[in-house]
Amino acid sequence: MTNSFTSGRRSFAKGALAGALFLASAAPGAASASGPSGSPLLRLPAPTGPYSVGARVLHLVDHSRNDPWEPGIGVRELMVTVLRPAVPGRGFPRVPQLTPGAAAEFALLAHLVRPHLPAAGVDWAATLTHARAGAPRLPGRRPVLLYSPGGGDARTMGSSLAIDLASYGWTVVTVDHPGDASEVEFPDRRPGRGRVRTTVLRPDFDAATFHTMIDTRVADLRFVLDVLGLERVGVYGHSAGGTAAAQALHADRRIAAAVNLEGYLDQMDGDLLPVARQGTDRPLLLAGTDGFRNARLDRSWAALLAHSGPVTRRQLDDTHHWVFTDYAALVPRLHGAGLMTAAGRAAMVGRVDPRITVPAVRDLVRSFFARHLPTSLVG
């Protein structure tokens, strides 16, 4: 089934009014606010669920695999953030979106990874999330969701959606894919890498690189399930992360439901992934934008939709590819501060106000998992 829902002002007027208060800090009109350096303060929208959210960062090492991008490392390492409903309290600091080392590297890489972003004038280390470090988690077991970011993006660019989901009762694990991600900061150095690893991806990467990226991501997600001892989870991802989420659903029965936020379901040579060729018997949401829609995406998604499994397609109109990430809130502020052009903003997230698009994306993902992996499943 294919359904389109349009993020125009009339269609989402009610949602915009409901979200206006909690998203006021993300509105373009607030772009005159600035930090000590004079750069614009980039704020992420607050979560809307009833729970406070605590964060814990984990360094996971898979000794059974070598790193595909840097074989000299000798193992495959991941950095993940576990976000859980937490005991409310003000005694715990808010977690920055980017660690200092990651922010320093991203300041150099941002306009290379995402060419519409400014090359200077942004204090990427100043943005705080709404999760709190060290906050004690609420008692009880909760269903788990894993998040895989887009190719060239770090897990931190999915903070807003992940924290919002955690505020409604899920435990959310955001997963970095080092070597692919723009930058990943580790607790320490080790042979073969420094403390911060930056991406090996280049704009002209080839089909073999894409194949390695997707296979590695699927293996990364399955390793997280192994090492954390997880069963019956949900997985969602953006772009290459969405591709990996759909293929991981096909490959691993521990995954009960998945959301693909605008990821292809084929290789760059046109060869369909197994999930598109064979279908799925578990729920899968394909969510896209009209700005990024193209023949390759339509072909690979149509192949999956041709099967009889529980697959649904949705589309957000008047938006673009990175509306599913923190850029939905950050890019309009950069545009409002004069650091991005209107064309650059439209090419990344569309022209619609984030007070409309952010609630639309949150509602889309949350309602899917509420149906297929509800927080009431476990106490």
VENNOR-V556209 format. One record per residue. BURIAL is I if it has 24 or more other ideal C-beta (glycine too) atoms within 12 Angstrom, else O. Layout:
{{BURIAL} {BURIAL}}
//
This chain:
{{O} {O} {O} {O} {I} {I} {I} {O} {O} {O} {O} {I} {O} {O} {I} {I} {O} {O} {I} {I} {O} {I} {I} {O} {I} {I} {I} {I} {O} {O} {I} {O} {O} {O} {O} {O} {O} {O} {I} {I} {I} {I} {I} {I} {I} {I} {I} {I} {I} {O} {I} {I} {I} {I} {I} {I} {I} {O} {I} {I} {I} {I} {O} {O} {I} {O} {I} {I} {I} {I} {O} {O} {I} {O} {I} {I} {I} {I} {I} {I} {I} {I} {I} {I} {I} {I} {O} {O} {O} {O} {O} {O} {O} {I} {I} {I} {I} {I} {I} {O} {I} {I} {I} {O} {I} {I} {I} {O} {I} {I} {O} {O} {I} {I} {O} {I} {I} {I} {O} {O} {O} {I} {I} {I} {I} {I} {I} {I} {I} {I} {I} {I} {I} {O} {I} {O} {I} {I} {O} {O} {O} {I} {I} {I} {I} {I} {I} {I} {I} {I} {I} {I} {I} {I} {I} {I} {I} {I} {I} {I} {I} {I} {I} {I} {I} {I} {I} {I} {I} {I} {I} {I} {I} {I} {I} {I} {I} {I} {I} {I} {I} {I} {I} {I} {I} {I} {O} {O} {O} {O} {O} {O} {I} {O} {O} {I} {I} {I} {I} {I} {I} {O} {O} {O} {O} {O} {O} {O} {I} {I} {I} {I} {I} {I} {I} {I} {I} {I} {I} {I} {I} {I} {I} {I} {I} {O} {I} {O} {O} {I} {O} {I} {I} {I} {I} {I} {I} {I} {I} {I} {I} {I} {I} {I} {I} {I} {I} {I} {I} {I} {I} {I} {O} {I} {I} {I} {I} {I} {I} {I} {I} {I} {I} {I} {I} {I} {I} {I} {O} {O} {O} {I} {I} {I} {I} {I} {O} {O} {I} {I} {O} {I} {I} {I} {I} {I} {I} {I} {I} {I} {I} {I} {I} {O} {O} {I} {I} {I} {O} {I} {I} {O} {I} {I} {I} {O} {O} {O} {I} {I} {I} {I} {I} {I} {I} {I} {I} {I} {I} {I} {I} {I} {I} {I} {I} {I} {I} {I} {I} {I} {I} {I} {I} {I} {I} {I} {I} {O} {I} {I} {O} {O} {O} {I} {I} {I} {I} {I} {I} {I} {I} {I} {I} {I} {I} {I} {I} {I} {I} {I} {I} {I} {I} {I} {I} {I} {I} {I} {I} {I} {O} {I} {I} {O} {I} {O} {O} {O} {O}}
//
